[in-house]
């Protein structure tokens, strides 16, 4: 999965370069944050797969209570943040002429959605 994400990131940067957005400070920093968010999500997915959706907390007398894995909340919050970050990236690119419905926009949305070309 990491190779696929790297390839997608390179293609997004190519599209940004074509539009001139790659030199925009806000695009660069927002895109970097998006990549970090994707890595966090990947790590949280691994943790959920390894530990499951529930965890047991043991208390003083050794009794265990079953709870939802806290990674679920972290995953959901990070997903929401990543979605907002994508919206910000799209707004920045739109300022550089990547219009909704254009071939470039379609390519970018496909990459962001994880569709392979």
N, C-alpha and C positions, 0 to 999 in steps of 0.2 A: 504494500500500500504506500509506503514512503516514497518509492521510486515514482509511482504514479502521481503523487502529490507534487513532487519536485518537477516533474514534466509539465504538469498543469500550471505550476507557478511560473515556470519559464515561458510558457505560452501566454499567460496573462501579462507578464512583463513585456513580451514582444508586442502585444496589442497596445499596451500602454505606451511603448516607445513609438509605435506608428502614429499614435494620436498626439504625442508630445507630453503625455502625462507623467512619464517615467521620471522626469526632472522635477516634478512638483513635490515639495517637501511633504505635504499632507498625504499625497498618494503613497509615497515611499514609506512613511511611518505607519500609515494605516494598513498598508499591505503587509508590512513586517508584523504588525500586531495580529493580523488575520492568520498569518502562517504560524505564529506562536499559539493562537487559539486552536488551530487545527491539530497541532502537536499535543496540546493539553487534552483535547477530545480523544485523540488516539490512545493516549496513556490511560485516560479514565475508562475507555472501552476495555482495554486490556485488564485493568483492575477489576472491573465489573465481571468480565469473563472468568477471571481467576477466583474471585471471592464470592461471586453470586450477588443476587439482588437483596439478600437479607444478611444481617450480621447479628451475633449474639453478644450482649453486654452482660458481664458477670458482676454481681454486686457482692457486698461484704460477706454474706452467708453462703456464697457460692451459687446462688440462684441465678440462672440466666434468663434474660428477657430478649425476645426477638424483635429487631428493628429493621427498618429499611436501610440499606447500605447508604451512608452519607455521600458516596460518590455519585449517586443518582441525582441528588440536588445539584452537586457541582457540575455534573454533565449538562443538566438542563439549563443552568445559569450560563455556562460557557457557550452552549448552543445558541441561546438567545443573544448573547453578546456577539458571537460570530455572525449571526444573521444581520444584526445592526451594522457590523463592520462592513459586510458585503454591500449593504444599502449605501453606506458612506462611500465606498469605493466606486460604486456605480454612479453616484451623484458627481464625484470628482471626474470620472471618465466622461460623463455627459457634458461637463463643462469644456472638455477637450474634443468634442465632436463625435463621441461614440454615442449615437442616438439609439433609443429603443426601437427595436424592429429592424435595425440595420444588420447587415451580414456580420459586421464586427461585434455588434451587441449580441447577436445569436451565438457567435463563437465563444464570446466571453461567458455568457450565461451557461452554455453547455459545459465549459471548463469548470465554472464555479459549482455547477450541479454534479460534477464528477463524471459527465458523459465523455467517452473517448471519441476522438475524431478519426 
